[in-house]
């Protein structure tokens, strides 16, 4: 691996950034696009509004983690040059201010998955029983499915129901001291930025519980 001093110029999304790279002796590579190798994050520029919420969360988290002046580690290709992907982007990773690698932090915090060229179908196949990484894809779905059934399918679009469900899940987590008020507000802000609803329809607690117990994503606590 090669190690460079770099200056962050733009965070494109949760796994791609633009940087100026210091080659030494006053020589800089300007506006080089770097694809963070080994992870994949949801798209922040997509028509799928639910995915966009997760994509924006990943993008903002990466922006929080990277300092303006950062350290880039790249991988060596067979010809000794920096390894590049199929779109001509440099493949590398960054060292966070605390010394950890960005890839590990993003994966650990649930903002990214390990990337081996897989799509959602591959994630589902790799976690058939939804015990690990696949659960990330299900955030808000248990509340969302209850909303869809209670309101009648078609009255609320699936993405709208799931987005409201994500807020409900965040508020429930806050009540159990798993999330802070800041985290909940950030969740609501992200969902609103995607143009999705954050307030669920008026459904009784009893009805929610009845429908949620029928949902396949509900885990048996016993």
PASEBA-1860 file (N, C-alpha, C; in nm, 3 decimals):
! residues 222
1> XXXXXXXX> 0.084/-0.120/0.000/0.000/0.000/0.000/0.087/0.125/0.000 ~ 0.035/0.232/-0.061/0.101/0.361/-0.059/0.024/0.453/0.035 ~ 0.095/0.545/0.096/0.031/0.640/0.188/0.061/0.783/0.143 ~ -0.045/0.864/0.134/-0.031/1.001/0.087/-0.099/1.098/0.184 ~ -0.047/1.218/0.185/-0.119/1.328/0.249/-0.216/1.383/0.147 ~ -0.339/1.408/0.188/-0.441/1.454/0.093/-0.527/1.562/0.155 ~ -0.591/1.639/0.068/-0.686/1.742/0.112/-0.822/1.708/0.054 ~ -0.919/1.694/0.141/-1.055/1.661/0.099/-1.119/1.782/0.030
9> XXXXXXXX> -1.173/1.761/-0.089/-1.240/1.870/-0.160/-1.391/1.848/-0.169 ~ -1.434/1.719/-0.170/-1.578/1.693/-0.183/-1.609/1.550/-0.138 ~ -1.718/1.535/-0.064/-1.771/1.402/-0.033/-1.886/1.378/-0.131 ~ -1.866/1.284/-0.221/-1.965/1.256/-0.326/-2.080/1.174/-0.269 ~ -2.047/1.066/-0.199/-2.145/0.985/-0.128/-2.072/0.907/-0.020 ~ -2.137/0.806/0.036/-2.078/0.737/0.151/-1.955/0.655/0.122 ~ -1.923/0.632/-0.004/-1.803/0.554/-0.036/-1.716/0.617/-0.145 ~ -1.740/0.742/-0.178/-1.665/0.809/-0.284/-1.637/0.954/-0.246
17> XXXXXXXX> -1.512/0.997/-0.265/-1.475/1.135/-0.233/-1.381/1.190/-0.341 ~ -1.369/1.322/-0.345/-1.270/1.389/-0.430/-1.164/1.450/-0.340 ~ -1.038/1.432/-0.378/-0.927/1.484/-0.298/-0.816/1.539/-0.386 ~ -0.735/1.627/-0.328/-0.608/1.666/-0.386/-0.502/1.582/-0.317 ~ -0.413/1.519/-0.395/-0.315/1.426/-0.340/-0.174/1.484/-0.351 ~ -0.104/1.487/-0.239/0.032/1.538/-0.232/0.130/1.428/-0.270 ~ 0.198/1.444/-0.384/0.296/1.346/-0.430/0.437/1.377/-0.380 ~ 0.449/1.487/-0.309/0.580/1.527/-0.259/0.650/1.625/-0.352
25> XXXXXXXX> 0.748/1.696/-0.297/0.828/1.792/-0.375/0.741/1.899/-0.442 ~ 0.629/1.933/-0.376/0.543/2.038/-0.427/0.454/1.996/-0.543 ~ 0.445/1.867/-0.570/0.363/1.817/-0.680/0.232/1.761/-0.625 ~ 0.120/1.808/-0.681/-0.011/1.765/-0.635/-0.093/1.711/-0.751 ~ -0.170/1.607/-0.724/-0.274/1.561/-0.817/-0.404/1.626/-0.772 ~ -0.466/1.704/-0.859/-0.583/1.782/-0.821/-0.713/1.708/-0.857 ~ -0.810/1.719/-0.764/-0.946/1.668/-0.786/-0.948/1.523/-0.833 ~ -0.875/1.438/-0.763/-0.878/1.295/-0.793/-0.996/1.230/-0.721
33> XXXXXXXX> -1.069/1.148/-0.793/-1.183/1.078/-0.732/-1.136/0.946/-0.673 ~ -1.170/0.923/-0.546/-1.128/0.802/-0.476/-1.251/0.721/-0.437 ~ -1.251/0.596/-0.477/-1.356/0.501/-0.435/-1.301/0.424/-0.316 ~ -1.366/0.437/-0.201/-1.319/0.367/-0.082/-1.337/0.217/-0.103 ~ -1.227/0.148/-0.102/-1.226/0.006/-0.138/-1.271/-0.081/-0.021 ~ -1.356/-0.180/-0.052/-1.395/-0.278/0.049/-1.530/-0.253/0.112 ~ -1.597/-0.141/0.076/-1.730/-0.116/0.130/-1.824/-0.070/0.019 ~ -1.952/-0.080/0.048/-2.055/-0.027/-0.040/-2.160/0.038/0.048
41> XXXXXXXX> -2.206/0.155/0.008/-2.307/0.227/0.084/-2.430/0.251/-0.004 ~ -2.546/0.276/0.056/-2.666/0.306/-0.023/-2.645/0.430/-0.109 ~ -2.716/0.436/-0.220/-2.703/0.550/-0.311/-2.773/0.674/-0.252 ~ -2.706/0.786/-0.259/-2.767/0.911/-0.213/-2.833/0.987/-0.328 ~ -2.804/0.944/-0.450/-2.866/1.005/-0.568/-2.943/0.895/-0.641 ~ -3.067/0.876/-0.601/-3.149/0.769/-0.653/-3.296/0.808/-0.648 ~ -3.378/0.748/-0.732/-3.522/0.772/-0.727/-3.589/0.697/-0.614 ~ -3.519/0.597/-0.560/-3.571/0.522/-0.446/-3.552/0.608/-0.321
49> XXXXXXXX> -3.661/0.668/-0.274/-3.649/0.766/-0.167/-3.608/0.705/-0.034 ~ -3.647/0.580/-0.010/-3.605/0.516/0.115/-3.454/0.491/0.113 ~ -3.403/0.440/0.002/-3.258/0.420/-0.009/-3.185/0.552/0.002 ~ -3.244/0.658/-0.051/-3.181/0.790/-0.046/-3.159/0.836/0.097 ~ -3.253/0.805/0.185/-3.238/0.842/0.326/-3.113/0.778/0.385 ~ -3.095/0.648/0.360/-2.978/0.578/0.411/-2.851/0.629/0.343 ~ -2.864/0.659/0.212/-2.749/0.710/0.138/-2.700/0.843/0.192 ~ -2.793/0.932/0.223/-2.756/1.061/0.279/-2.695/1.046/0.418
57> XXXXXXXX> -2.749/0.953/0.495/-2.693/0.928/0.629/-2.548/0.882/0.619 ~ -2.520/0.792/0.523/-2.383/0.744/0.502/-2.292/0.857/0.456 ~ -2.342/0.938/0.366/-2.264/1.050/0.313/-2.228/1.149/0.423 ~ -2.326/1.186/0.506/-2.302/1.283/0.612/-2.207/1.226/0.719 ~ -2.219/1.095/0.744/-2.130/1.033/0.843/-1.986/1.033/0.793 ~ -1.967/1.003/0.664/-1.832/1.005/0.608/-1.774/1.146/0.615 ~ -1.859/1.246/0.590/-1.814/1.386/0.597/-1.771/1.420/0.739 ~ -1.841/1.366/0.838/-1.805/1.388/0.978/-1.670/1.325/1.012
65> XXXXXXXX> -1.645/1.207/0.954/-1.526/1.131/0.988/-1.398/1.185/0.925 ~ -1.409/1.242/0.806/-1.290/1.286/0.733/-1.258/1.432/0.763 ~ -1.134/1.456/0.801/-1.088/1.594/0.821/-1.050/1.653/0.685 ~ -1.041/1.784/0.680/-1.000/1.852/0.556/-0.863/1.801/0.511 ~ -0.770/1.791/0.605/-0.639/1.732/0.578/-0.643/1.588/0.627 ~ -0.627/1.495/0.536/-0.644/1.354/0.571/-0.531/1.269/0.514 ~ -0.528/1.144/0.557/-0.427/1.050/0.510/-0.494/0.942/0.426 ~ -0.447/0.930/0.302/-0.503/0.834/0.207/-0.407/0.716/0.190
73> XXXXXXXX> -0.463/0.595/0.198/-0.386/0.476/0.169/-0.442/0.413/0.042 ~ -0.355/0.387/-0.056/-0.399/0.327/-0.181/-0.338/0.189/-0.197 ~ -0.392/0.115/-0.291/-0.345/-0.020/-0.318/-0.262/-0.021/-0.446 ~ -0.155/-0.098/-0.447/-0.066/-0.101/-0.562/-0.116/-0.200/-0.666 ~ -0.120/-0.153/-0.791/-0.153/-0.241/-0.903/-0.028/-0.318/-0.945 ~ -0.042/-0.410/-1.039/0.071/-0.492/-1.084/0.182/-0.408/-1.145 ~ 0.144/-0.294/-1.205/0.246/-0.209/-1.268/0.309/-0.111/-1.171 ~ 0.271/-0.123/-1.042/0.328/-0.037/-0.940/0.254/0.094/-0.921
81> XXXXXXXX> 0.159/0.123/-1.009/0.079/0.245/-0.996/-0.034/0.222/-0.895 ~ -0.102/0.332/-0.858/-0.218/0.318/-0.770/-0.327/0.239/-0.840 ~ -0.385/0.144/-0.770/-0.491/0.062/-0.829/-0.615/0.147/-0.856 ~ -0.678/0.123/-0.970/-0.798/0.196/-1.006/-0.911/0.100/-1.041 ~ -1.035/0.147/-1.019/-1.152/0.067/-1.050/-1.192/0.081/-1.195 ~ -1.304/0.018/-1.231/-1.347/0.017/-1.370/-1.388/0.154/-1.423 ~ -1.417/0.248/-1.333/-1.453/0.382/-1.377/-1.336/0.479/-1.366 ~ -1.216/0.426/-1.347/-1.098/0.510/-1.341/-1.074/0.577/-1.208
89> XXXXXXXX> -1.151/0.540/-1.105/-1.133/0.599/-0.974/-1.022/0.528/-0.897 ~ -0.942/0.603/-0.823/-0.841/0.544/-0.738/-0.909/0.463/-0.628 ~ -0.859/0.345/-0.600/-0.912/0.261/-0.493/-0.826/0.276/-0.369 ~ -0.888/0.313/-0.259/-0.809/0.334/-0.138/-0.894/0.341/-0.013 ~ -0.831/0.380/0.094/-0.899/0.395/0.223/-0.834/0.513/0.295 ~ -0.902/0.562/0.398/-0.852/0.677/0.472/-0.836/0.641/0.619 ~ -0.742/0.709/0.682/-0.721/0.691/0.825/-0.800/0.799/0.899 ~ -0.887/0.758/0.989/-0.965/0.852/1.068/-0.876/0.919/1.172
97> XXXXXXXX> -0.918/1.033/1.228/-0.837/1.103/1.328/-0.799/1.015/1.448 ~ -0.883/0.913/1.480/-0.852/0.827/1.595/-0.761/0.710/1.558 ~ -0.716/0.706/1.431/-0.622/0.603/1.389/-0.686/0.482/1.322 ~ -0.818/0.470/1.332/-0.886/0.357/1.269/-0.908/0.385/1.120 ~ -0.932/0.276/1.045/-0.960/0.292/0.904/-1.107/0.327/0.884 ~ -1.134/0.413/0.788/-1.270/0.458/0.760/-1.362/0.340/0.727 ~ -1.311/0.244/0.650/-1.395/0.129/0.612/-1.451/0.058/0.735 ~ -1.367/0.033/0.832/-1.410/-0.040/0.951/-1.513/0.038/1.031
105> XXXXXXXX> -1.495/0.169/1.041/-1.590/0.251/1.116/-1.726/0.251/1.047 ~ -1.727/0.269/0.916/-1.853/0.274/0.842/-1.929/0.142/0.851 ~ -1.856/0.031/0.846/-1.919/-0.101/0.859/-1.971/-0.122/1.001 ~ -1.886/-0.089/1.098/-1.922/-0.108/1.239/-2.047/-0.030/1.277 ~ -2.062/0.090/1.222/-2.176/0.175/1.257/-2.298/0.149/1.169 ~ -2.288/0.054/1.077/-2.403/0.018/0.994/-2.428/0.109/0.876 ~ -2.330/0.194/0.842/-2.347/0.284/0.728/-2.300/0.220/0.597 ~ -2.234/0.104/0.607/-2.180/0.039/0.488/-2.179/-0.112/0.508
113> XXXXXXXX> -2.170/-0.183/0.396/-2.150/-0.328/0.401/-2.019/-0.359/0.330 ~ -1.962/-0.473/0.363/-1.840/-0.514/0.293/-1.874/-0.538/0.147 ~ -1.791/-0.488/0.060/-1.822/-0.490/-0.083/-1.740/-0.594/-0.158 ~ -1.812/-0.685/-0.222/-1.750/-0.784/-0.309/-1.825/-0.790/-0.441 ~ -1.880/-0.675/-0.480/-1.956/-0.668/-0.605/-2.100/-0.712/-0.590 ~ -2.148/-0.725/-0.465/-2.283/-0.777/-0.445/-2.389/-0.668/-0.453 ~ -2.514/-0.708/-0.483/-2.628/-0.619/-0.477/-2.719/-0.665/-0.363 ~ -2.838/-0.608/-0.354/-2.926/-0.644/-0.242/-2.959/-0.792/-0.244
121> XXXXXXXX> -2.976/-0.850/-0.362/-3.008/-0.993/-0.370/-2.898/-1.077/-0.308 ~ -2.772/-1.034/-0.326/-2.660/-1.106/-0.267/-2.661/-1.094/-0.115 ~ -2.699/-0.975/-0.066/-2.707/-0.955/0.079/-2.813/-1.047/0.139 ~ -2.929/-1.055/0.072/-3.037/-1.141/0.118/-2.991/-1.287/0.121 ~ -2.923/-1.330/0.015/-2.878/-1.469/0.006/-2.775/-1.501/0.114 ~ -2.689/-1.401/0.144/-2.583/-1.423/0.242/-2.637/-1.427/0.385 ~ -2.757/-1.374/0.407/-2.815/-1.369/0.542/-2.960/-1.413/0.533 ~ -2.980/-1.537/0.498/-3.114/-1.589/0.469/-3.212/-1.568/0.583
129> XXXXXXXX> -3.164/-1.576/0.707/-3.253/-1.569/0.822/-3.255/-1.432/0.888 ~ -3.200/-1.332/0.820/-3.207/-1.193/0.865/-3.149/-1.174/1.004 ~ -3.040/-1.247/1.034/-2.983/-1.239/1.167/-2.875/-1.133/1.179 ~ -2.826/-1.080/1.067/-2.716/-0.986/1.073/-2.734/-0.869/0.980 ~ -2.648/-0.864/0.876/-2.643/-0.747/0.789/-2.774/-0.722/0.717 ~ -2.849/-0.828/0.684/-2.975/-0.808/0.612/-3.074/-0.727/0.694 ~ -3.060/-0.733/0.826/-3.152/-0.659/0.913/-3.143/-0.508/0.888 ~ -3.026/-0.461/0.840/-3.011/-0.318/0.810/-3.114/-0.275/0.707
137> XXXXXXXX> -3.142/-0.366/0.611/-3.234/-0.333/0.503/-3.379/-0.327/0.550 ~ -3.404/-0.376/0.671/-3.542/-0.388/0.719/-3.586/-0.278/0.815 ~ -3.501/-0.180/0.839/-3.536/-0.074/0.934/-3.668/-0.008/0.895 ~ -3.761/-0.002/0.989/-3.889/0.063/0.967/-3.995/-0.023/0.902 ~ -3.957/-0.144/0.858/-4.052/-0.225/0.782/-4.164/-0.284/0.869 ~ -4.135/-0.320/0.993/-4.239/-0.380/1.076/-4.350/-0.278/1.103 ~ -4.314/-0.155/1.140/-4.414/-0.049/1.154/-4.476/-0.017/1.019 ~ -4.393/-0.013/0.915/-4.441/0.022/0.782/-4.545/-0.074/0.728
145> XXXXXXXX> -4.521/-0.203/0.747/-4.618/-0.302/0.700/-4.751/-0.290/0.775 ~ -4.742/-0.259/0.904/-4.865/-0.240/0.982/-4.945/-0.120/0.927 ~ -4.875/-0.015/0.891/-4.941/0.103/0.833/-5.008/0.067/0.701 ~ -4.938/-0.007/0.616/-4.993/-0.046/0.485/-5.121/-0.127/0.501 ~ -5.119/-0.223/0.593/-5.236/-0.310/0.612/-5.352/-0.231/0.671 ~ -5.322/-0.152/0.774/-5.428/-0.077/0.843/-5.494/0.026/0.751 ~ -5.416/0.088/0.664/-5.468/0.192/0.575/-5.525/0.136/0.446 ~ -5.492/0.009/0.417/-5.533/-0.050/0.291/-5.425/-0.029/0.187
153> XXXXXXXX> -5.376/-0.138/0.128/-5.266/-0.128/0.032/-5.300/-0.032/-0.082 ~ -5.207/0.056/-0.112/-5.227/0.154/-0.219/-5.258/0.292/-0.167 ~ -5.315/0.301/-0.045/-5.343/0.433/0.013/-5.215/0.500/0.062 ~ -5.123/0.418/0.113/-4.989/0.464/0.146/-4.892/0.383/0.061 ~ -4.803/0.449/-0.012/-4.702/0.378/-0.088/-4.607/0.308/0.010 ~ -4.545/0.199/-0.037/-4.456/0.123/0.050/-4.345/0.212/0.109 ~ -4.282/0.293/0.024/-4.174/0.380/0.072/-4.222/0.481/0.174 ~ -4.345/0.531/0.158/-4.400/0.626/0.253/-4.426/0.560/0.388
161> XXXXXXXX> -4.481/0.439/0.383/-4.510/0.367/0.507/-4.381/0.331/0.581 ~ -4.280/0.288/0.508/-4.152/0.251/0.570/-4.083/0.373/0.629 ~ -4.090/0.487/0.559/-4.025/0.608/0.612/-4.088/0.651/0.744 ~ -4.221/0.647/0.752/-4.288/0.678/0.879/-4.251/0.573/0.984 ~ -4.238/0.448/0.939/-4.198/0.340/1.029/-4.057/0.359/1.083 ~ -3.969/0.415/1.001/-3.833/0.442/1.046/-3.832/0.544/1.159 ~ -3.917/0.646/1.148/-3.926/0.746/1.254/-3.983/0.682/1.381 ~ -4.083/0.598/1.365/-4.142/0.530/1.481/-4.037/0.441/1.548
169> XXXXXXXX> -3.958/0.370/1.468/-3.853/0.284/1.523/-3.748/0.368/1.596 ~ -3.716/0.484/1.541/-3.618/0.573/1.605/-3.671/0.624/1.739 ~ -3.799/0.663/1.741/-3.857/0.714/1.866/-3.866/0.602/1.971 ~ -3.898/0.481/1.927/-3.901/0.368/2.020/-3.762/0.343/2.077 ~ -3.660/0.348/1.992/-3.522/0.329/2.037/-3.481/0.437/2.136 ~ -3.528/0.560/2.112/-3.498/0.669/2.204/-3.561/0.644/2.341 ~ -3.685/0.594/2.340/-3.754/0.567/2.467/-3.684/0.458/2.548 ~ -3.606/0.373/2.478/-3.533/0.265/2.545/-3.386/0.302/2.568
177> XXXXXXXX> -3.355/0.431/2.547/-3.219/0.484/2.568/-3.117/0.423/2.473 ~ -3.162/0.381/2.355/-3.069/0.329/2.254/-3.027/0.439/2.156 ~ -3.108/0.544/2.146/-3.076/0.658/2.060/-3.094/0.786/2.139 ~ -3.015/0.886/2.103/-3.028/1.017/2.166/-3.133/1.101/2.092 ~ -3.173/1.210/2.154/-3.266/1.302/2.088/-3.203/1.358/1.961 ~ -3.073/1.380/1.963/-3.001/1.429/1.845/-3.010/1.328/1.730 ~ -2.998/1.199/1.763/-3.006/1.095/1.660/-3.145/1.093/1.596 ~ -3.248/1.106/1.679/-3.385/1.104/1.628/-3.410/1.224/1.537
185> XXXXXXXX> -3.366/1.340/1.581/-3.384/1.461/1.499/-3.310/1.449/1.367 ~ -3.193/1.388/1.370/-3.115/1.370/1.247/-3.188/1.274/1.153 ~ -3.247/1.168/1.209/-3.323/1.072/1.129/-3.439/1.141/1.059 ~ -3.514/1.222/1.134/-3.629/1.293/1.078/-3.585/1.391/0.969 ~ -3.474/1.460/0.992/-3.422/1.555/0.895/-3.385/1.486/0.764 ~ -3.321/1.370/0.773/-3.280/1.294/0.655/-3.402/1.248/0.575 ~ -3.503/1.199/0.646/-3.623/1.149/0.578/-3.698/1.263/0.511 ~ -3.707/1.376/0.580/-3.772/1.493/0.520/-3.698/1.540/0.395
193> XXXXXXXX> -3.564/1.532/0.398/-3.485/1.578/0.284/-3.509/1.493/0.160 ~ -3.558/1.370/0.181/-3.590/1.282/0.068/-3.735/1.299/0.022 ~ -3.808/1.391/0.087/-3.946/1.417/0.048/-4.044/1.312/0.095 ~ -4.011/1.244/0.203/-4.096/1.136/0.255/-4.163/1.178/0.386 ~ -4.277/1.117/0.417/-4.348/1.154/0.541/-4.277/1.104/0.665 ~ -4.288/1.180/0.771/-4.227/1.142/0.899/-4.332/1.117/1.007 ~ -4.458/1.148/0.976/-4.565/1.127/1.074/-4.655/1.013/1.028 ~ -4.678/0.913/1.112/-4.764/0.801/1.074/-4.911/0.840/1.080
201> XXXXXXXX> -4.997/0.762/1.015/-5.141/0.788/1.024/-5.192/0.756/1.164 ~ -5.312/0.799/1.194/-5.370/0.779/1.326/-5.422/0.636/1.338 ~ -5.342/0.551/1.400/-5.378/0.410/1.422/-5.359/0.381/1.570 ~ -5.451/0.308/1.628/-5.442/0.280/1.771/-5.323/0.189/1.802 ~ -5.272/0.200/1.924/-5.161/0.116/1.968/-5.199/-0.031/1.959 ~ -5.322/-0.062/1.997/-5.369/-0.201/1.993/-5.365/-0.257/1.851 ~ -5.405/-0.175/1.753/-5.405/-0.219/1.614/-5.263/-0.239/1.563 ~ -5.173/-0.148/1.601/-5.032/-0.163/1.563/-4.978/-0.296/1.615
209> XXXXXXXX> -5.001/-0.322/1.743/-4.949/-0.444/1.803/-5.006/-0.569/1.735 ~ -5.134/-0.566/1.707/-5.199/-0.679/1.640/-5.134/-0.708/1.504 ~ -5.114/-0.604/1.426/-5.060/-0.621/1.291/-4.910/-0.651/1.293 ~ -4.839/-0.590/1.386/-4.695/-0.612/1.393/-4.660/-0.755/1.433 ~ -4.744/-0.816/1.515/-4.719/-0.954/1.557/-4.735/-1.052/1.441 ~ -4.800/-1.008/1.334/-4.819/-1.094/1.217/-4.707/-1.077/1.115 ~ -4.623/-0.975/1.137/-4.519/-0.944/1.039/-4.404/-1.042/1.050 ~ -4.352/-1.087/0.936/-4.247/-1.188/0.935/-4.114/-1.135/0.988
217> XXXXXX> -4.099/-1.003/0.994/-3.974/-0.946/1.040/-3.970/-0.926/1.191 ~ -4.083/-0.956/1.259/-4.087/-0.944/1.404/-4.008/-1.059/1.465 ~ -3.912/-1.028/1.551/-3.827/-1.131/1.610/-3.891/-1.186/1.737 ~ -3.880/-1.315/1.756/-3.932/-1.381/1.874/-3.835/-1.359/1.989 ~ -3.878/-1.283/2.089/-3.789/-1.253/2.202/-3.777/-1.371/2.296 ~ -3.862/-1.472/2.281/-3.854/-1.588/2.368/-3.757/-1.689/2.315
END
